[in-house]
Amino acid sequence: MLTLVRPTAAHLDAYCAALRRGWSADNVRGAAAAGEELERIADNAEAFLALMDDPLALGGPVTLPDGRQVERLPGLRRWMWDDAHPPGDEAGFVGAIGLRWAKDGGPLPPHVLGHIGYAVVPWQRRRGHATRALALMLAIARERGLAMVEITTDPDNEASQRVITANGGVLVGPFDKGAAYGHAPGLRWRIELDGR
């Protein structure tokens, strides 16, 4: 059974193993982002783990793909874990999912591509993990008081689109991701959380 675990030292080796295999939760910067995370972990694993749960946005600015730095939003990240494996077992790590929200509870800034982002390691795909992880994260978003979440996908990412629709997502429409993302096209989806 898949669960979401708060990133801790007990699961860190498995996460690092996935990064060393070239996986990254950053689907824009990929291997470069994986390398940077491995460096940060080597420099100060405790500080790295602390940033995985940052509901007060204390982690400092975020660098966008175009190099601009912007204010960090409150957020948290959870690791997808297959409970058939004990903490630390590399085979237990399935992927990562993150939730972010505006400090005032309002709409996200234009440079933020949705409230929730997720990535499953390639060797664990097509097993329903992302669908289950999103359902679990929606419960956390509801607990945080969010009435709805927006999630974005690339137009050709049919697998992610199926994950969203399986969780009640409705297509809002196409949009331009903006200068920070090279004006790439995207699709915006919305999941209403009230009453679910």
Backbone as ProteinMPNN parsed JSONL, in Angstrom:
{"seq_chain_A": "MLTLVRPTAAHLDAYCAALRRGWSADNVRGAAAAGEELERIADNAEAFLALMDDPLALGGPVTLPDGRQVERLPGLRRWMWDDAHPPGDEAGFVGAIGLRWAKDGGPLPPHVLGHIGYAVVPWQRRRGHATRALALMLAIARERGLAMVEITTDPDNEASQRVITANGGVLVGPFDKGAAYGHAPGLRWRIELDGR", "coords_chain_A": {"N_chain_A": [[0.845, -1.192, 0.0], [0.525, 2.194, -0.8], [1.775, 5.024, 0.887], [2.016, 8.404, 2.084], [4.92, 9.847, 3.25], [6.466, 11.922, 5.663], [9.414, 13.561, 4.775], [12.281, 12.196, 6.169], [15.32, 11.38, 7.96], [15.363, 8.617, 8.045], [14.323, 7.741, 5.612], [15.931, 8.929, 3.794], [18.243, 7.866, 2.461], [17.128, 6.183, 0.522], [15.789, 8.059, -1.047], [17.98, 9.535, -1.989], [19.225, 7.559, -3.5], [17.448, 7.303, -5.641], [17.776, 9.849, -6.773], [20.464, 9.638, -7.569], [20.164, 7.816, -9.592], [19.25, 9.389, -11.572], [16.685, 10.391, -11.485], [14.365, 13.044, -10.792], [12.236, 15.176, -8.909], [11.804, 17.556, -10.044], [10.548, 18.37, -12.934], [11.289, 20.092, -14.904], [14.018, 20.845, -14.758], [15.312, 18.472, -14.285], [17.979, 16.185, -14.305], [19.969, 18.031, -13.577], [18.806, 19.366, -11.42], [18.577, 17.196, -9.7], [21.282, 16.654, -9.152], [21.972, 19.038, -7.807], [20.362, 18.793, -5.533], [21.497, 16.515, -4.341], [23.996, 17.571, -3.661], [23.223, 19.533, -1.767], [22.175, 17.886, 0.201], [24.457, 16.458, 0.927], [25.947, 18.55, 1.974], [24.359, 19.487, 4.142], [22.27, 17.584, 5.484], [20.241, 17.669, 7.406], [19.255, 20.309, 7.282], [18.312, 20.273, 4.647], [16.214, 18.384, 4.866], [14.568, 19.764, 6.638], [13.542, 21.797, 5.038], [11.691, 20.466, 3.549], [9.291, 20.508, 4.772], [7.73, 23.23, 5.066], [5.687, 25.205, 6.097], [5.589, 27.877, 6.794], [7.062, 29.248, 4.996], [9.86, 29.745, 5.351], [12.195, 29.146, 4.122], [13.654, 30.787, 2.375], [14.341, 32.517, -0.817], [13.179, 31.254, -4.046], [14.606, 29.904, -6.964], [13.732, 30.424, -10.256], [13.301, 28.668, -13.455], [14.302, 30.461, -15.376], [16.235, 31.831, -14.034], [15.516, 33.956, -12.389], [14.853, 35.075, -9.048], [12.366, 34.422, -6.683], [9.915, 35.058, -4.118], [9.514, 32.541, -1.685], [6.794, 30.266, -1.391], [4.497, 29.149, 1.16], [4.673, 25.689, 1.951], [4.786, 22.09, 1.534], [6.424, 18.925, 1.278], [5.967, 15.563, 0.472], [7.073, 12.182, 0.562], [6.427, 9.494, -1.58], [5.724, 6.298, -0.534], [6.144, 2.823, -0.607], [4.603, 0.7, 1.437], [5.239, -1.958, 1.746], [7.87, -2.162, 2.072], [10.517, -1.563, 4.382], [11.494, 1.537, 6.081], [14.228, 3.159, 4.532], [14.821, 1.135, 2.748], [15.641, 0.958, -0.544], [13.875, 0.112, -2.52], [11.419, 0.874, -1.576], [10.948, 3.556, -2.075], [8.931, 5.584, -4.025], [8.29, 8.026, -5.212], [7.734, 11.63, -5.285], [5.66, 14.199, -3.906], [4.311, 17.431, -3.841], [2.873, 20.226, -2.081], [1.76, 23.522, -2.308], [0.868, 26.871, -1.327], [-0.724, 30.102, -1.379], [0.294, 32.686, 0.837], [-1.701, 34.362, 1.853], [-3.921, 32.935, 1.338], [-5.065, 33.407, -1.066], [-5.147, 33.54, -4.731], [-2.578, 31.772, -6.572], [0.689, 33.092, -7.373], [1.525, 34.175, -10.743], [3.844, 32.844, -11.685], [3.865, 30.389, -10.47], [3.214, 27.092, -11.017], [0.664, 25.745, -10.292], [-0.945, 24.252, -7.385], [-0.214, 21.708, -6.569], [2.342, 19.401, -7.255], [3.804, 16.505, -8.696], [5.871, 13.561, -8.961], [6.745, 10.429, -10.137], [9.082, 7.797, -9.757], [10.716, 6.4, -12.628], [10.827, 3.548, -12.672], [8.684, 2.758, -11.184], [6.335, 3.455, -12.325], [2.996, 3.45, -13.817], [1.444, 2.009, -12.052], [-0.528, 3.029, -10.534], [0.331, 4.662, -8.495], [0.682, 7.51, -8.53], [-1.951, 8.404, -8.726], [-3.057, 7.516, -6.299], [-1.346, 8.895, -4.519], [-1.975, 11.565, -5.118], [-4.655, 11.644, -4.263], [-4.273, 11.292, -1.5], [-2.795, 13.617, -0.952], [-4.663, 15.566, -1.551], [-6.374, 15.35, 0.605], [-4.728, 16.364, 2.606], [-4.459, 18.986, 1.666], [-7.06, 19.841, 1.994], [-7.223, 19.73, 4.784], [-5.515, 21.842, 5.324], [-7.125, 23.921, 4.733], [-7.707, 24.69, 2.13], [-9.95, 25.424, -0.465], [-10.033, 24.642, -3.059], [-7.813, 23.233, -5.515], [-5.354, 23.967, -7.987], [-3.839, 22.33, -10.696], [-1.268, 21.799, -13.018], [-0.486, 20.568, -16.302], [1.623, 19.341, -18.948], [0.521, 19.648, -22.344], [0.719, 17.187, -23.705], [0.96, 15.259, -21.752], [-0.579, 12.734, -21.036], [-0.779, 10.718, -19.111], [-0.502, 12.032, -16.613], [-2.715, 13.662, -16.787], [-4.767, 11.773, -16.643], [-4.415, 10.947, -14.011], [-5.198, 13.249, -12.635], [-7.903, 13.612, -13.487], [-8.983, 11.262, -12.458], [-9.089, 11.917, -9.839], [-11.112, 13.738, -9.626], [-10.593, 16.02, -11.075], [-11.089, 18.842, -13.215], [-10.814, 20.138, -16.443], [-9.627, 23.349, -16.888], [-8.491, 24.871, -18.907], [-6.265, 25.698, -21.701], [-3.06, 27.343, -21.237], [-0.441, 29.838, -21.181], [2.725, 29.223, -19.971], [4.417, 31.266, -19.262], [7.21, 33.639, -19.15], [9.292, 32.674, -17.493], [9.254, 29.983, -17.94], [9.805, 29.709, -20.593], [7.622, 30.381, -22.157], [6.144, 28.081, -22.666], [3.461, 25.894, -23.656], [0.657, 24.959, -21.625], [-1.713, 22.998, -19.698], [-4.378, 23.789, -17.577], [-5.829, 22.558, -14.638], [-8.523, 21.987, -12.339], [-9.421, 21.084, -9.045], [-12.065, 20.795, -6.984], [-12.401, 21.083, -3.5], [-14.265, 21.382, -1.509], [-16.721, 19.711, 0.291], [-15.896, 17.165, -0.525]], "CA_chain_A": [[0.0, 0.0, 0.0], [1.287, 3.439, -0.878], [1.475, 6.08, 1.839], [2.867, 9.591, 1.995], [5.705, 9.997, 4.472], [7.221, 13.161, 5.81], [10.83, 13.25, 4.548], [13.108, 12.1, 7.364], [16.6, 10.703, 7.77], [15.128, 7.179, 7.857], [14.011, 7.484, 4.213], [16.781, 9.774, 2.957], [19.115, 7.078, 1.587], [16.332, 5.714, -0.615], [15.572, 9.236, -1.884], [19.262, 9.827, -2.651], [19.461, 6.52, -4.511], [16.651, 7.681, -6.817], [18.455, 10.996, -7.395], [21.675, 9.15, -8.236], [19.736, 7.112, -10.8], [18.872, 10.402, -12.553], [15.324, 10.873, -11.289], [14.173, 14.269, -10.026], [10.862, 15.669, -8.847], [11.796, 18.764, -10.88], [10.417, 17.902, -14.312], [11.823, 21.099, -15.818], [15.479, 20.859, -14.737], [15.736, 17.083, -14.298], [19.231, 15.693, -13.717], [20.689, 19.147, -12.947], [18.18, 19.569, -10.116], [18.945, 16.041, -8.87], [22.655, 16.885, -8.702], [21.97, 20.106, -6.807], [19.803, 18.268, -4.285], [22.5, 15.639, -3.729], [25.004, 18.453, -3.046], [22.643, 20.131, -0.56], [22.067, 16.827, 1.204], [25.815, 16.18, 1.402], [26.38, 19.702, 2.781], [23.601, 19.596, 5.396], [21.058, 16.779, 5.304], [19.2, 18.115, 8.344], [18.654, 21.525, 6.724], [17.557, 19.848, 3.472], [14.97, 17.762, 5.318], [13.729, 20.796, 7.262], [12.864, 22.551, 3.979], [10.642, 19.655, 2.95], [8.07, 20.856, 5.472], [7.962, 24.651, 5.282], [4.402, 25.886, 6.006], [5.732, 29.319, 7.034], [7.904, 29.775, 3.917], [11.077, 30.274, 5.962], [13.342, 28.611, 3.393], [14.346, 31.726, 1.493], [13.796, 32.626, -2.171], [13.218, 30.136, -4.983], [15.122, 30.291, -8.28], [12.929, 29.918, -11.364], [14.125, 28.158, -14.552], [14.964, 31.548, -16.116], [17.25, 32.441, -13.178], [14.95, 34.936, -11.46], [14.519, 34.605, -7.719], [11.059, 34.886, -6.223], [9.603, 34.71, -2.74], [9.032, 31.175, -1.466], [5.448, 30.098, -0.869], [4.368, 28.078, 2.147], [4.471, 24.411, 1.285], [5.325, 20.87, 2.121], [6.654, 17.826, 0.352], [5.882, 14.226, 1.032], [7.621, 11.137, -0.295], [5.555, 8.348, -1.8], [6.426, 5.132, -0.001], [5.477, 1.524, -0.663], [4.68, 0.167, 2.798], [5.752, -3.328, 1.767], [9.308, -2.044, 2.318], [10.817, -0.763, 5.57], [12.24, 2.782, 5.832], [15.616, 2.962, 4.149], [14.898, 0.189, 1.636], [15.535, 1.73, -1.785], [12.707, -0.334, -3.283], [10.213, 1.481, -1.023], [10.735, 4.925, -2.555], [8.135, 5.585, -5.243], [8.284, 9.352, -5.828], [7.523, 12.775, -4.401], [4.514, 15.055, -4.213], [4.393, 18.668, -3.069], [1.722, 21.126, -1.987], [2.111, 24.911, -1.965], [-0.311, 27.72, -1.287], [-0.437, 31.517, -1.153], [0.276, 33.017, 2.265], [-2.964, 34.993, 2.22], [-5.015, 32.055, 0.947], [-5.584, 33.819, -2.364], [-4.632, 32.836, -5.901], [-1.127, 31.614, -6.679], [1.338, 34.016, -8.304], [1.554, 33.631, -12.103], [5.007, 31.981, -11.948], [3.694, 29.105, -9.774], [2.417, 26.23, -11.883], [-0.26, 24.891, -9.581], [-0.813, 23.984, -5.952], [0.345, 20.383, -6.344], [3.181, 18.801, -8.285], [4.211, 15.155, -8.295], [6.722, 12.825, -9.902], [6.982, 9.035, -9.767], [10.307, 7.282, -10.37], [10.338, 5.638, -13.839], [10.692, 2.114, -12.441], [7.481, 2.5, -10.391], [5.188, 4.048, -13.023], [1.903, 2.62, -14.342], [0.943, 1.136, -10.981], [-1.541, 3.765, -9.778], [0.92, 5.376, -7.36], [0.412, 8.952, -8.587], [-3.375, 8.604, -8.442], [-3.215, 7.342, -4.85], [-0.635, 9.978, -3.842], [-2.744, 12.798, -5.264], [-5.817, 11.543, -3.372], [-3.8, 11.534, -0.137], [-2.401, 15.023, -0.827], [-5.888, 16.385, -1.532], [-6.852, 15.346, 1.996], [-3.863, 17.305, 3.338], [-4.834, 20.331, 1.213], [-8.338, 20.142, 2.659], [-6.889, 20.016, 6.189], [-4.879, 23.16, 5.34], [-8.159, 24.919, 4.518], [-7.873, 25.056, 0.736], [-11.264, 25.067, -1.007], [-9.771, 24.026, -4.349], [-6.422, 23.284, -5.952], [-5.082, 23.932, -9.419], [-2.701, 21.514, -11.091], [-1.006, 21.992, -14.437], [0.216, 19.512, -17.015], [1.942, 19.6, -20.348], [-0.603, 19.176, -23.165], [0.887, 15.802, -24.153], [1.157, 14.364, -20.614], [-1.868, 12.084, -20.83], [-0.753, 9.949, -17.862], [-0.793, 12.956, -15.52], [-4.095, 14.108, -16.946], [-5.62, 10.702, -16.118], [-4.292, 11.011, -12.55], [-5.999, 14.386, -12.169], [-9.339, 13.359, -13.683], [-9.375, 10.197, -11.531], [-9.28, 12.554, -8.537], [-12.157, 14.748, -9.723], [-10.117, 17.215, -11.755], [-11.8, 19.358, -14.38], [-9.952, 20.98, -17.27], [-9.967, 24.769, -16.961], [-8.149, 25.255, -20.268], [-4.844, 25.899, -22.007], [-2.475, 28.61, -20.8], [0.976, 30.075, -21.461], [3.425, 29.117, -18.691], [5.106, 32.515, -18.962], [8.62, 33.807, -19.533], [10.175, 31.839, -16.674], [9.209, 28.625, -18.492], [9.967, 29.792, -22.036], [6.293, 30.504, -22.763], [5.666, 26.762, -23.081], [2.025, 25.72, -23.438], [0.253, 24.07, -20.54], [-3.136, 22.839, -19.424], [-4.689, 24.047, -16.171], [-6.903, 21.727, -14.118], [-8.995, 22.4, -11.013], [-10.12, 20.101, -8.225], [-12.785, 21.421, -5.882], [-12.213, 20.3, -2.279], [-15.421, 21.515, -0.625], [-17.703, 18.641, 0.242], [-15.371, 15.884, -1.032]], "C_chain_A": [[0.883, 1.245, 0.0], [0.823, 4.413, 0.192], [2.368, 7.276, 1.524], [3.593, 9.727, 3.319], [6.373, 11.363, 4.478], [8.697, 12.82, 5.623], [11.642, 13.314, 5.847], [14.398, 11.381, 7.016], [16.414, 9.214, 7.498], [14.896, 6.82, 6.392], [14.992, 8.168, 3.258], [17.677, 8.98, 2.016], [18.372, 6.594, 0.343], [16.061, 6.871, -1.585], [16.844, 9.553, -2.669], [19.572, 8.801, -3.739], [18.684, 6.833, -5.784], [17.282, 8.865, -7.531], [19.699, 10.55, -8.149], [21.352, 8.38, -9.519], [19.232, 8.082, -11.868], [17.455, 10.917, -12.436], [15.351, 12.196, -10.532], [12.7, 14.619, -10.015], [10.703, 16.931, -9.679], [11.746, 18.325, -12.341], [10.872, 18.923, -15.346], [13.345, 20.977, -15.913], [16.101, 19.474, -14.599], [17.02, 16.761, -13.567], [20.02, 16.811, -13.035], [20.126, 19.409, -11.546], [18.524, 18.421, -9.169], [20.346, 16.217, -8.315], [22.738, 17.954, -7.631], [21.418, 19.616, -5.477], [20.798, 17.35, -3.585], [23.6, 16.458, -3.055], [24.474, 19.058, -1.753], [22.528, 19.098, 0.557], [23.439, 16.522, 1.785], [26.314, 17.303, 2.308], [25.686, 19.746, 4.138], [22.263, 18.874, 5.237], [19.919, 17.261, 6.198], [18.485, 19.358, 7.814], [17.814, 21.193, 5.488], [16.206, 19.278, 3.895], [14.024, 18.791, 5.938], [12.951, 21.582, 6.21], [11.735, 21.764, 3.315], [9.288, 19.922, 3.602], [8.21, 22.32, 5.89], [6.648, 25.446, 5.188], [4.465, 27.39, 6.278], [6.621, 29.995, 5.999], [9.168, 30.437, 4.454], [12.337, 29.926, 5.171], [14.065, 29.566, 2.472], [13.809, 31.671, 0.073], [13.99, 31.347, -2.991], [13.735, 30.669, -6.309], [14.294, 29.622, -9.364], [13.842, 29.421, -12.489], [14.84, 29.244, -15.359], [15.993, 32.293, -15.268], [16.729, 33.474, -12.2], [14.688, 34.292, -10.113], [13.216, 35.249, -7.278], [10.852, 34.417, -4.787], [9.049, 33.284, -2.663], [7.598, 31.201, -0.94], [5.462, 29.078, 0.269], [4.126, 26.756, 1.419], [5.025, 23.248, 2.075], [5.513, 19.838, 1.027], [6.545, 16.526, 1.122], [6.493, 13.253, 0.028], [6.621, 10.009, -0.376], [6.335, 7.104, -1.392], [5.555, 3.894, -0.1], [5.686, 0.84, 0.685], [5.129, -1.29, 2.874], [7.254, -3.345, 2.08], [9.554, -1.184, 3.55], [11.517, 0.539, 5.193], [13.698, 2.451, 5.51], [15.797, 1.997, 2.998], [14.659, 0.962, 0.336], [14.3, 1.368, -2.593], [11.413, 0.3, -2.78], [9.917, 2.867, -1.559], [10.061, 4.898, -3.916], [8.173, 6.931, -5.961], [8.058, 10.436, -4.793], [6.308, 13.562, -4.87], [4.597, 16.27, -3.301], [3.107, 19.468, -3.135], [2.242, 22.502, -1.622], [0.838, 25.749, -2.047], [0.126, 29.155, -1.039], [-0.58, 31.823, 0.336], [-1.065, 33.577, 2.716], [-4.173, 34.133, 1.859], [-5.611, 32.389, -0.407], [-5.004, 33.008, -3.51], [-3.1, 32.764, -5.888], [-0.55, 32.678, -7.596], [1.455, 33.373, -9.684], [2.721, 32.675, -12.384], [4.888, 30.608, -11.284], [2.73, 28.245, -10.59], [1.592, 25.23, -11.07], [0.063, 24.702, -8.114], [-0.074, 22.682, -5.681], [1.175, 19.964, -7.55], [3.648, 17.445, -7.795], [5.066, 14.524, -9.381], [6.976, 11.434, -9.326], [8.264, 8.579, -10.455], [9.926, 6.382, -11.546], [10.086, 4.158, -13.594], [9.485, 1.749, -11.579], [6.211, 3.034, -11.078], [4.197, 2.981, -13.481], [1.386, 1.607, -13.317], [-0.099, 1.84, -10.116], [-0.996, 4.585, -8.62], [0.588, 6.869, -7.368], [-1.049, 9.249, -8.255], [-3.632, 8.509, -6.936], [-2.555, 8.505, -4.097], [-1.406, 11.292, -3.944], [-3.967, 12.774, -4.356], [-5.411, 11.838, -1.927], [-3.412, 13.003, 0.068], [-3.615, 15.941, -0.835], [-6.476, 16.439, -0.129], [-6.028, 16.314, 2.84], [-4.208, 18.741, 2.956], [-6.137, 20.767, 1.876], [-8.102, 20.496, 4.121], [-6.253, 21.394, 6.336], [-5.879, 24.274, 5.056], [-8.34, 25.355, 3.078], [-9.232, 24.572, 0.242], [-11.14, 24.392, -2.363], [-8.272, 24.088, -4.6], [-6.385, 23.314, -7.471], [-3.83, 23.107, -9.633], [-2.507, 21.736, -12.577], [-0.265, 20.791, -15.01], [0.675, 20.045, -18.363], [0.79, 19.05, -21.183], [-0.5, 17.709, -23.571], [1.062, 14.802, -23.001], [-0.176, 13.715, -20.229], [-1.911, 11.288, -19.524], [-1.105, 10.844, -16.678], [-2.234, 13.454, -15.595], [-5.074, 13.056, -16.429], [-5.593, 10.674, -14.586], [-5.205, 12.099, -11.997], [-7.493, 14.108, -12.319], [-9.837, 12.242, -12.769], [-9.64, 10.735, -10.131], [-10.268, 13.72, -8.601], [-11.745, 16.028, -10.42], [-10.918, 17.547, -12.996], [-10.862, 20.287, -15.137], [-10.483, 22.408, -17.285], [-9.658, 25.277, -18.364], [-6.656, 25.408, -20.47], [-4.369, 27.252, -21.482], [-1.01, 28.647, -21.215], [1.701, 30.075, -20.118], [4.243, 30.357, -18.336], [6.588, 32.478, -19.288], [9.553, 32.887, -18.766], [10.275, 30.423, -17.223], [9.25, 28.639, -20.02], [8.66, 29.874, -22.806], [5.775, 29.171, -23.307], [4.155, 26.66, -22.839], [1.764, 24.75, -22.291], [-1.249, 23.938, -20.494], [-3.347, 23.026, -17.933], [-5.932, 23.239, -15.788], [-7.288, 22.223, -12.725], [-9.706, 21.225, -10.344], [-10.762, 20.844, -7.059], [-12.694, 20.52, -4.657], [-13.386, 20.408, -1.328], [-16.351, 20.325, -0.813], [-17.203, 17.31, -0.276], [-14.864, 15.055, 0.109]], "O_chain_A": [[1.872, 1.317, 0.729], [-0.377, 4.608, 0.385], [3.349, 7.161, 0.789], [2.972, 9.723, 4.381], [6.785, 11.883, 3.441], [9.19, 11.882, 6.249], [11.682, 14.34, 6.526], [14.55, 10.841, 5.92], [17.224, 8.61, 6.794], [15.235, 5.715, 5.967], [14.89, 8.001, 2.043], [17.856, 9.385, 0.867], [18.924, 6.597, -0.757], [16.099, 6.685, -2.801], [16.789, 9.808, -3.872], [20.123, 9.148, -4.784], [19.201, 6.65, -6.886], [17.325, 8.893, -8.761], [19.961, 11.032, -9.251], [22.181, 8.307, -10.426], [18.83, 7.655, -12.95], [17.051, 11.791, -13.203], [16.25, 12.44, -9.727], [11.992, 14.388, -10.995], [9.581, 17.332, -9.985], [12.767, 17.952, -12.919], [10.842, 18.642, -16.544], [13.904, 21.003, -17.01], [17.31, 19.325, -14.781], [17.152, 17.021, -12.371], [20.673, 16.569, -12.02], [20.88, 19.645, -10.603], [18.739, 18.641, -7.976], [20.581, 15.959, -7.134], [23.479, 17.809, -6.658], [21.932, 19.973, -4.417], [20.929, 17.401, -2.362], [24.084, 16.079, -1.989], [25.187, 19.098, -0.75], [22.761, 19.41, 1.725], [23.578, 16.347, 2.995], [27.015, 17.052, 3.288], [26.322, 20.005, 5.159], [21.251, 19.489, 4.897], [18.759, 17.257, 5.784], [17.26, 19.453, 7.886], [16.737, 21.758, 5.297], [15.171, 19.65, 3.341], [12.808, 18.692, 5.775], [11.818, 21.991, 6.461], [10.916, 22.339, 2.599], [8.249, 19.589, 3.031], [8.752, 22.61, 6.956], [6.504, 26.277, 4.291], [3.495, 28.102, 6.02], [6.905, 31.188, 6.111], [9.508, 31.553, 4.062], [13.43, 30.37, 5.523], [15.034, 29.159, 1.83], [12.921, 30.871, -0.222], [14.826, 30.498, -2.685], [13.352, 31.759, -6.736], [14.167, 28.398, -9.391], [15.036, 29.718, -12.482], [15.878, 28.976, -15.964], [16.566, 33.281, -15.725], [17.438, 33.838, -11.262], [14.343, 33.113, -10.035], [12.99, 36.444, -7.469], [11.526, 33.504, -4.31], [8.22, 32.882, -3.479], [7.24, 32.062, -0.136], [6.353, 28.231, 0.327], [3.451, 26.721, 0.391], [5.642, 23.408, 3.128], [4.85, 19.873, -0.01], [6.978, 16.417, 2.27], [6.44, 13.466, -1.183], [6.034, 9.611, 0.631], [7.459, 6.884, -1.843], [4.382, 3.91, 0.273], [6.802, 0.45, 1.03], [5.375, -1.8, 3.967], [7.834, -4.404, 2.32], [8.871, -0.179, 3.745], [12.076, 0.642, 4.101], [14.31, 1.583, 6.132], [16.83, 2.031, 2.329], [13.594, 1.55, 0.145], [13.735, 2.221, -3.278], [10.405, 0.27, -3.486], [8.773, 3.32, -1.511], [10.556, 4.267, -4.85], [8.096, 6.976, -7.189], [8.172, 10.204, -3.589], [5.974, 13.588, -6.054], [4.917, 16.144, -2.119], [2.357, 19.399, -4.109], [3.073, 22.636, -0.724], [-0.124, 25.396, -2.73], [1.227, 29.394, -0.542], [-1.461, 31.289, 1.009], [-1.516, 33.302, 3.828], [-5.315, 34.551, 2.05], [-6.554, 31.734, -0.852], [-4.442, 31.932, -3.304], [-2.429, 33.592, -5.271], [-1.235, 33.127, -8.516], [1.481, 32.147, -9.786], [2.599, 31.789, -13.23], [5.735, 29.746, -11.515], [1.582, 28.624, -10.821], [1.803, 24.02, -11.156], [1.179, 24.953, -7.66], [0.62, 22.563, -4.671], [0.775, 20.144, -8.7], [3.865, 17.259, -6.597], [4.997, 14.897, -10.552], [7.372, 11.291, -8.169], [8.509, 8.935, -11.607], [8.921, 5.674, -11.477], [9.22, 3.567, -14.239], [9.274, 0.575, -11.273], [5.14, 3.058, -10.471], [4.506, 1.79, -13.527], [0.954, 0.507, -13.664], [-0.508, 1.311, -9.082], [-1.768, 5.146, -7.843], [0.251, 7.432, -6.327], [-1.347, 10.234, -7.58], [-4.348, 9.337, -6.372], [-3.133, 9.04, -3.151], [-1.485, 12.045, -2.974], [-4.287, 13.788, -3.736], [-6.119, 12.548, -1.213], [-3.666, 13.571, 1.13], [-3.598, 16.989, -0.189], [-7.018, 17.467, 0.279], [-6.575, 17.009, 3.697], [-4.246, 19.619, 3.818], [-6.289, 21.924, 2.269], [-8.698, 21.439, 4.643], [-6.432, 22.049, 7.363], [-5.526, 25.451, 5.128], [-9.068, 26.314, 2.823], [-9.619, 23.433, 0.504], [-12.034, 23.654, -2.776], [-7.554, 24.879, -3.989], [-7.257, 22.767, -8.147], [-2.882, 23.175, -8.851], [-3.483, 21.848, -13.32], [0.474, 20.097, -14.312], [0.182, 21.062, -18.851], [0.144, 18.084, -20.777], [-1.523, 17.052, -23.762], [1.289, 13.618, -23.249], [-0.809, 14.09, -19.242], [-2.966, 11.192, -18.896], [-1.913, 10.463, -15.831], [-2.886, 13.641, -14.568], [-6.098, 13.402, -15.841], [-6.61, 10.414, -13.943], [-5.903, 11.887, -11.005], [-8.265, 14.341, -11.388], [-10.992, 12.266, -12.345], [-10.326, 10.098, -9.331], [-10.261, 14.589, -7.729], [-12.469, 17.022, -10.367], [-11.365, 16.664, -13.729], [-10.193, 21.126, -14.534], [-11.635, 22.652, -17.645], [-10.447, 26.017, -18.951], [-5.874, 25.266, -19.531], [-5.159, 28.18, -21.305], [-0.419, 27.622, -21.554], [1.34, 30.837, -19.22], [4.713, 30.475, -17.204], [7.145, 31.441, -19.648], [10.514, 32.37, -19.337], [11.272, 29.738, -16.996], [8.788, 27.699, -20.667], [8.594, 29.484, -23.971], [5.047, 29.145, -24.299], [3.635, 27.278, -21.91], [2.554, 23.842, -22.03], [-1.972, 24.674, -21.166], [-2.595, 22.491, -17.118], [-6.938, 23.233, -16.498], [-6.467, 22.811, -12.02], [-10.47, 20.488, -10.968], [-10.067, 21.451, -6.244], [-12.891, 19.31, -4.769], [-13.499, 19.594, -0.412], [-16.718, 19.979, -1.935], [-18.004, 16.394, -0.458], [-14.382, 13.943, -0.102]]}, "name": "protein", "num_of_chains": 1, "seq": "MLTLVRPTAAHLDAYCAALRRGWSADNVRGAAAAGEELERIADNAEAFLALMDDPLALGGPVTLPDGRQVERLPGLRRWMWDDAHPPGDEAGFVGAIGLRWAKDGGPLPPHVLGHIGYAVVPWQRRRGHATRALALMLAIARERGLAMVEITTDPDNEASQRVITANGGVLVGPFDKGAAYGHAPGLRWRIELDGR"}
